[in-house]
Amino acid sequence: MTSAKHKTKLEFGDFQTPLELADKVCQKLIKLELCPNVIIEPTCGVGNFIEAAANRFQSTSKIVGLDINSDHLIKAEKLKNKLGNEKIDLINENFFIFDWFSLLNSLDGNILVLGNFPWVTNSQQGIIGGMNLPKKNNFQNYNGLDAMTGKSNFDISEWMLIQVVQWLQKRDGNLAMLCKTSVARKLLKYLHSNQLNLSYCATYKIDAKRYFNANVEACLLFCKFYSKAQNYFCDVFSSLESFNSHRIGYQDNILIRDIDSFEKVKIFYDKNAGVKWRSGIKHDCSDIMEFRKIGNSLINGLGEVIDIEDTYLFPLLKGSNIAQNIIDNHNRYLLVTQKFIGEPTECIKYLAPKTWKYLESHARYLDNRKSKIYQNTHRFSIFGVGAYSFTPCKIAICGLYKKLDFKMIGKINDKTVVFDDTVYFLGFEDEEIANKTLELLNSSLATNFYSSLIFWDEKRPIKSSILNSLNLAELARTISLY
């Protein structure tokens, strides 16, 4: 059971930045020759960033700290008195409803927005019943399908950073904020997608485990907003002290992990290359739809021994099976109720009556699936299925694992193999063509190409959009020339 205190800590992403780290950030900003007239910390907490900024930026005329937690501000007020600093203003308000533009319009000179927004997502807020959220809107502009299949989940800090960007669009200013590395890239994507002003951008990796006991890739995000320049790239440094970096940037609306590496292999880039990688089947009810075969018994996720026809049963390989090469010792099966999206399912009643009876007896599980993709469809529908799902030869890779490792998958027990939705695959009718394609994908040129695009720190680093961007025909021509 989550305690009320712990729930509040999670809801507000209340993990205070250590003074040591806040001071290192301010020292770095001074080395970058920042000399702000005004510093704003929008979620100041107990005031560690305020203390570091007051000590390091001696010429700053005003420091404004805002926080929703009055207990934190009592501590920050004591800090202000200790510093004897009259230029510090503390405000007890909610970031999401505070009138930021009135405050900004009252401040003259160059602004630095500094600090550390909450590291929590809107779905995590939903799980704990948290209300520390912005008003709901589709600020990421996802289409209906992406929104329904989970891409609309977002970090609260992403939304807050976007607000700061909007503040600084019409004035000179800088942003220096600790955040997840993935959030920094999402902000760059937002700036690029909306063609907003950005003079310069960089990230400096920090040790989140050391400072916050968090197992996540994190950084100091630094942005300059000095003119109407639209420079949608970001220099990536391995630490606050490092001077060596690589640059990420855009190519045809796809964010490239390493621009210099990409330049060497961009001949193979074609977002309309024609190859179509697919993802595996999505059903959102593993206890009912997935089975293990133990001896001659078929057992579902509830531990029930099941007696159904094999008409709609197919060997199932999960992403972990593909990534760990656990393919031969196979005992998993998936109930595949449709051959294509929208296919009526009522025919199962006549073609496989025991299967239909099983589905009906467990209907409460399937009917309660929350995703909107199952609404207004045939009963017991699945998603991510088509003719490609039943091809005899497939080249597969797991999207979740941090390595490029393509595997050839054939039939198992004379039935075509299906995958879960963490797997991407190409389907082939011809085994010889499949083998030649696998050879291309495992070539050093293909590896270099994909490596220049993939951000390995992401939860799902390998994406279909990246896999589809390799022009296999051009790669084959180049290799034949060699």
Order of alpha helices (4+ residues) and beta strands (2+ residues): alpha-alpha-beta-alpha-beta-alpha-beta-alpha-beta-alpha-alpha-alpha-beta-alpha-beta-alpha-beta-beta-beta-beta-alpha-beta-alpha-beta-beta-beta-beta-alpha-beta-alpha-alpha-alpha-beta-beta-beta-beta-alpha-alpha-alpha-alpha
